Amino acid sequence: MSEDETATEEFNAVADAALDHMEALAAENASLKEQVLRFAADAENTKRRAEREANDARAYAIQKFARDLLTVADTLGRALTAPPANEDPAVKNFLVGVEMTEKALLSAFETNGLKRVDPTAGTKFDPHQHQAVMEQVSNEVGAGSVIQTLQPGYELLGRLVRPAMVVVAAKGSIGEVPVDSQGTNPYAAQDDAEAETGSAYDTRA
C-alpha cells in the first residue's frame, strides 16, 4: 500500500470519527432541547395551576363572605317592602336611612362583582340561575315563565352564590310563551313521563 493510500485511509477514518462525533453531539443537543422545552412547559403548567388554585381560594373566601352579607341585604329589603304606616318624622327619617343603607350595600355588591339575579315576570325560567319554589297556572304569562320572584339571587364573578327563588307558570298557563336562543319554546311539550311524575322544575325549598 502506497503512502498516499495510507494517508487517504487515515483521513477517512478521522473524518468518519468526526462525523460520528458531530452526529452524537447533534442528538445530545436535540435531547437537551427537548428536555428544556418539557421543563419549561411543566413550569408554565405549574404556574397556571397555582394561579388558578389561588384565584379559586380567593373566590371561595369572597363567596362565603358575600353569602353571609346576603342575609343583611334580605333583612333590609324586607324592612322596606312593607314599611309601617306612620307619619312620625323620626320614623320616616329612619326608613330613609334604611333605604340608603340598602342602596349602599347593593352598590358595594355590584362594585365587587356580586350581581343581583332578579328575573321579572315573563322571564324564561333558567334552572342555572333560578329555583322554582312553586308552580301555578297563570293568565298573564306562558308556561315556563317566571310569575314572581320571591327572593332575588346573586352571582359572584360568574358563579352562582344563591339562586333566585321564583314562582313558575305551570303547563296550561295563558300568555306569551318564553323562547330560547333558537326561537323555540322548550316548555311547550312535556313528555308523558314528566306529566306523570309532576313538575319538571326544581321545587326544592
Secondary structure, DSSP 8 states (H G I E B T S, - for coil): --HHHHHHHHHHHHHHHHHHHHHHHHHHHHHHHHHHHHHHHHHHHHHHHHHHHHHHHHHHHHHHHHHHHHHHHHHHHHHHHS------HHHHHHHHHHHHHHHHHHHHHHHTTEEEE---TT-B--TTTEEEEEEE--SSB-TTBEEEEEE-EEEETTEEEE-EEEEEE-TT--SB----TTS--TTS---HHHHHH--SS----
